[in-house]
């Protein structure tokens, strides 16, 4: 199987981290980070582009040298630069980068000052008080690190959902092409659309398991066979050493196996108890009355025999969905087809990779009714954020473009920085000319919870602010959420007529599912947006929708399921 873009992006990001730890030129570090972001956001595989004869140095920010390195990674070959950096960097240091508050610069400082090159040594230094005494750290940072380690930080991170999707797609395609395969699906936490997955579970229907099992074990991406059986096998893939478990069953048991291996464990236990209460037995082979199988071909027929409506996989966490299914109260979850437009999109006026016209055309190609251009504001100088003058010019350009368009409207917006004191980065005189204002925190993540909460509430006091983007600031496997009282923020948003975002970027997925559900229970509507930086990233909307579905969100709970006229009325804070 070809090397996934996610693998290439991860290697480029690792090079950037190692270069920064080594105190390399900041511009070189930034080039690799930008390249990782570019590759990770591509709509097509790098291997496919190379096979088609396309030049990688035509991609934004990719020069000839970087293009050659990316091509090397795409061919599955060793990259001397990465091997060299890894060889001179203690193996345990990279694990430190996953801890909250520890970027490459701080990791370098810990190594130079205290000789810390592993999570174990960091734990000892924290216990001895050495980290708290180190200039630039202090007791607050030390306490956060202690808490993070207590909850398992520093261990091998789970794979992000989008990366797992990219890895499993060619594997599923290969299995579906095997002789005798009727159906094949991914199960487990991936099917429940959790933010991260620990391993992958595949369920295949085939009366003769031998051909599909042979194909599975022979896949070129398999680096290790953990278990080899007639109907069950486990392997490790090259991509991030990901374990994949395959179960092959007959067609009569396919629904039962898919239900069982999708989980969650708590959901399955609850279902088995319901079966017992009805004098039945439920397992991975079917629902049985004595020795007779009474259901199992599909999940729906099993749920029906248990007296339950079929529950979407995203809800199967034993968090109230079974009672709701029994009582006919299951939500009609929002779907991708409900989304009428994207309310958070960047262009090359700041850190995007495509022009205003190209992004508008891509949105229209998806069938959207509207798209909001929300480039960064001036404080984000490193990404060419817009000041009032440049934003005014962009507003004029959007008005001019709209006069040429039919079937879609480009909304003029901004992703304005929420400054430390809660004020917005641009004056009201220019913000008032926009169709919508998206606010975001990009700095001072270390503020105490009370101050961070007040910062957001003060920002929402400005009646021009419509949506708070990525409201907790977290980066999955990269940065913990900043301290904030989300219940107060949500109630404050509801009182003020403001809204929160579900950011669909796979690194963010912010709000999380629990916060989505809390917002629904309060009656606070959300925006599901991609934060797209190039046309290919419009497709990330599925991850925002997945996240919202896990939070029981319905179409009416979402701002951008509304027609443009209705959306404008909601955005008009009074």
ChimeraX attribute file (.defattr): number of C-alpha atoms within 10 A of each C-alpha:
attribute: neighborCount
match mode: 1-to-1
recipient: residues
	/A:1	12
	/A:2	15
	/A:3	21
	/A:4	24
	/A:5	26
	/A:6	25
	/A:7	22
	/A:8	24
	/A:9	23
	/A:10	18
	/A:11	18
	/A:12	27
	/A:13	20
	/A:14	20
	/A:15	22
	/A:16	25
	/A:17	24
	/A:18	23
	/A:19	22
	/A:20	20
	/A:21	23
	/A:22	15
	/A:23	13
	/A:24	13
	/A:25	10
	/A:26	11
	/A:27	9
	/A:28	13
	/A:29	20
	/A:30	16
	/A:31	17
	/A:32	23
	/A:33	19
	/A:34	20
	/A:35	24
	/A:36	24
	/A:37	17
	/A:38	20
	/A:39	25
	/A:40	24
	/A:41	22
	/A:42	16
	/A:43	15
	/A:44	13
	/A:45	18
	/A:46	24
	/A:47	20
	/A:48	13
	/A:49	13
	/A:50	14
	/A:51	9
	/A:52	9
	/A:53	9
	/A:54	13
	/A:55	13
	/A:56	19
	/A:57	15
	/A:58	11
	/A:59	15
	/A:60	15
	/A:61	14
	/A:62	19
	/A:63	14
	/A:64	12
	/A:65	9
	/A:66	17
	/A:67	18
	/A:68	15
	/A:69	19
	/A:70	25
	/A:71	19
	/A:72	15
	/A:73	22
	/A:74	20
	/A:75	14
	/A:76	16
	/A:77	11
	/A:78	11
	/A:79	14
	/A:80	11
	/A:81	11
	/A:82	17
	/A:83	12
	/A:84	11
	/A:85	17
	/A:86	17
	/A:87	10
	/A:88	10
	/A:89	16
	/A:90	13
	/A:91	12
	/A:92	15
	/A:93	21
	/A:94	21
	/A:95	17
	/A:96	25
	/A:97	24
	/A:98	20
	/A:99	23
	/A:100	23
	/A:101	20
	/A:102	19
	/A:103	17
	/A:104	21
	/A:105	15
	/A:106	16
	/A:107	23
	/A:108	21
	/A:109	18
	/A:110	22
	/A:111	17
	/A:112	11
	/A:113	13
	/A:114	15
	/A:115	13
	/A:116	22
	/A:117	21
	/A:118	17
	/A:119	20
	/A:120	14
	/A:121	14
	/A:122	22
	/A:123	17
	/A:124	13
	/A:125	18
	/A:126	18
	/A:127	13
	/A:128	11
	/A:129	14
	/A:130	17
	/A:131	24
	/A:132	18
	/A:133	13
	/A:134	15
	/A:135	9
	/A:136	10
	/A:137	17
	/A:138	14
	/A:139	14
	/A:140	12
	/A:141	17
	/A:142	21
	/A:143	14
	/A:144	15
	/A:145	22
	/A:146	16
	/A:147	13
	/A:148	15
	/A:149	18
	/A:150	11
	/A:151	10
	/A:152	11
	/A:153	19
	/A:154	22
	/A:155	13
	/A:156	12
	/A:157	17
	/A:158	16
	/A:159	20
	/A:160	20
	/A:161	21
	/A:162	22
	/A:163	20
	/A:164	22
	/A:165	18
	/A:166	16
	/A:167	25
	/A:168	21
	/A:169	12
	/A:170	14
	/A:171	18
	/A:172	17
	/A:173	12
	/A:174	15
	/A:175	22
	/A:176	18
	/A:177	13
	/A:178	18
	/A:179	14
	/A:180	15
	/A:181	20
	/A:182	15
	/A:183	14
	/A:184	21
	/A:185	17
	/A:186	23
	/A:187	23
	/A:188	24
	/A:189	23
	/A:190	25
	/A:191	22
	/A:192	23
	/A:193	22
	/A:194	18
	/A:195	23
	/A:196	19
	/A:197	22
	/A:198	18
	/A:199	17
	/A:200	21
	/A:201	22
	/A:202	25
	/A:203	26
	/A:204	27
	/A:205	25
	/A:206	22
	/A:207	14
	/A:208	16
	/A:209	22
	/A:210	17
	/A:211	14
	/A:212	24
	/A:213	22
	/A:214	14
	/A:215	16
	/A:216	23
	/A:217	20
	/A:218	12
	/A:219	15
	/A:220	13
	/A:221	18
	/A:222	20
	/A:223	16
	/A:224	14
	/A:225	15
	/A:226	12
	/A:227	13
	/A:228	14
	/A:229	12
	/A:230	12
	/A:231	17
	/A:232	16
	/A:233	18
	/A:234	21
	/A:235	22
	/A:236	20
	/A:237	19
	/A:238	17
	/A:239	19
	/A:240	17
	/A:241	14
	/A:242	19
	/A:243	19
	/A:244	22
	/A:245	19
	/A:246	24
	/A:247	22
	/A:248	26
	/A:249	22
	/A:250	19
	/A:251	19
	/A:252	17
	/A:253	23
	/A:254	27
	/A:255	24
	/A:256	26
	/A:257	28
	/A:258	29
	/A:259	28
	/A:260	24
	/A:261	20
	/A:262	24
	/A:263	20
	/A:264	20
	/A:265	15
	/A:266	12
	/A:267	20
	/A:268	20
	/A:269	15
	/A:270	14
	/A:271	22
	/A:272	17
	/A:273	14
	/A:274	17
	/A:275	22
	/A:276	13
	/A:277	11
	/A:278	13
	/A:279	11
	/A:280	20
	/A:281	20
	/A:282	24
	/A:283	17
	/A:284	16
	/A:285	21
	/A:286	25
	/A:287	26
	/A:288	17
	/A:289	15
	/A:290	10
	/A:291	9
	/A:292	10
	/A:293	17
	/A:294	16
	/A:295	24
	/A:296	26
	/A:297	21
	/A:298	18
	/A:299	20
	/A:300	18
	/A:301	19
	/A:302	24
	/A:303	21
	/A:304	12
	/A:305	15
	/A:306	21
	/A:307	15
	/A:308	20
	/A:309	21
	/A:310	17
	/A:311	17
	/A:312	16
	/A:313	20
	/A:314	23
	/A:315	22
	/A:316	22
	/A:317	17
	/A:318	17
	/A:319	11
	/A:320	12
	/A:321	21
	/A:322	22
	/A:323	13
	/A:324	15
	/A:325	17
	/A:326	15
	/A:327	12
	/A:328	11
	/A:329	12
	/A:330	19
	/A:331	17
	/A:332	13
	/A:333	21
	/A:334	20
	/A:335	16
	/A:336	15
	/A:337	12
	/A:338	16
	/A:339	23
	/A:340	20
	/A:341	27
	/A:342	26
	/A:343	28
	/A:344	27
	/A:345	28
	/A:346	27
	/A:347	23
	/A:348	17
	/A:349	20
	/A:350	21
	/A:351	18
	/A:352	22
	/A:353	20
	/A:354	18
	/A:355	15
	/A:356	20
	/A:357	16
	/A:358	14
	/A:359	27
	/A:360	27
	/A:361	17
	/A:362	17
	/A:363	25
	/A:364	20
	/A:365	11
	/A:366	12
	/A:367	15
	/A:368	19
	/A:369	20
	/A:370	21
	/A:371	27
	/A:372	25
	/A:373	28
	/A:374	27
	/A:375	29
	/A:376	30
	/A:377	25
	/A:378	21
	/A:379	19
	/A:380	18
	/A:381	12
	/A:382	9
	/A:383	16
	/A:384	16
	/A:385	21
	/A:386	24
	/A:387	18
	/A:388	17
	/A:389	10
	/A:390	14
	/A:391	26
	/A:392	17
	/A:393	12
	/A:394	19
	/A:395	20
	/A:396	13
	/A:397	14
	/A:398	20
	/A:399	15
	/A:400	11
	/A:401	15
	/A:402	17
	/A:403	9
	/A:404	7
	/A:405	14
	/A:406	9
	/A:407	10
	/A:408	19
	/A:409	22
	/A:410	25
	/A:411	22
	/A:412	25
	/A:413	27
	/A:414	27
	/A:415	27
	/A:416	29
	/A:417	24
	/A:418	25
	/A:419	19
	/A:420	19
	/A:421	13
	/A:422	21
	/A:423	18
	/A:424	22
	/A:425	20
	/A:426	19
	/A:427	11
	/A:428	15
	/A:429	9
	/A:430	14
	/A:431	22
	/A:432	13
	/A:433	15
	/A:434	18
	/A:435	19
	/A:436	25
	/A:437	25
	/A:438	25
	/A:439	30
	/A:440	22
	/A:441	23
	/A:442	15
	/A:443	14
	/A:444	11
	/A:445	20
	/A:446	14
	/A:447	15
	/A:448	13
	/A:449	15
	/A:450	11
	/A:451	17
	/A:452	23
	/A:453	22
	/A:454	19
	/A:455	21
	/A:456	28
	/A:457	19
	/A:458	16
	/A:459	23
	/A:460	27
	/A:461	17
	/A:462	16
	/A:463	16
	/A:464	24
	/A:465	25
	/A:466	23
	/A:467	25
	/A:468	26
	/A:469	25
	/A:470	26
	/A:471	24
	/A:472	21
	/A:473	22
	/A:474	20
	/A:475	17
	/A:476	20
	/A:477	20
	/A:478	17
	/A:479	19
	/A:480	18
	/A:481	17
	/A:482	20
	/A:483	17
	/A:484	22
	/A:485	16
	/A:486	18
	/A:487	14
	/A:488	14
	/A:489	21
	/A:490	22
	/A:491	16
	/A:492	21
	/A:493	22
	/A:494	17
	/A:495	12
	/A:496	18
	/A:497	20
	/A:498	26
	/A:499	26
	/A:500	28
	/A:501	27
	/A:502	30
	/A:503	29
	/A:504	28
	/A:505	23
	/A:506	22
	/A:507	17
	/A:508	23
	/A:509	26
	/A:510	28
	/A:511	28
	/A:512	22
	/A:513	22
	/A:514	14
	/A:515	17
	/A:516	26
	/A:517	19
	/A:518	17
	/A:519	24
	/A:520	20
	/A:521	11
	/A:522	13
	/A:523	13
	/A:524	23
	/A:525	26
	/A:526	24
	/A:527	24
	/A:528	31
	/A:529	29
	/A:530	27
	/A:531	26
	/A:532	27
	/A:533	23
	/A:534	23
	/A:535	24
	/A:536	14
	/A:537	19
	/A:538	24
	/A:539	16
	/A:540	20
	/A:541	23
	/A:542	20
	/A:543	25
	/A:544	26
	/A:545	30
	/A:546	23
	/A:547	28
	/A:548	35
	/A:549	26
	/A:550	25
	/A:551	22
	/A:552	23
	/A:553	27
	/A:554	19
	/A:555	22
	/A:556	16
	/A:557	20
	/A:558	24
	/A:559	26
	/A:560	25
	/A:561	23
	/A:562	18
	/A:563	14
	/A:564	18
	/A:565	8
	/A:566	12
	/A:567	13
	/A:568	14
	/A:569	10
	/A:570	17
	/A:571	19
	/A:572	15
	/A:573	14
	/A:574	9
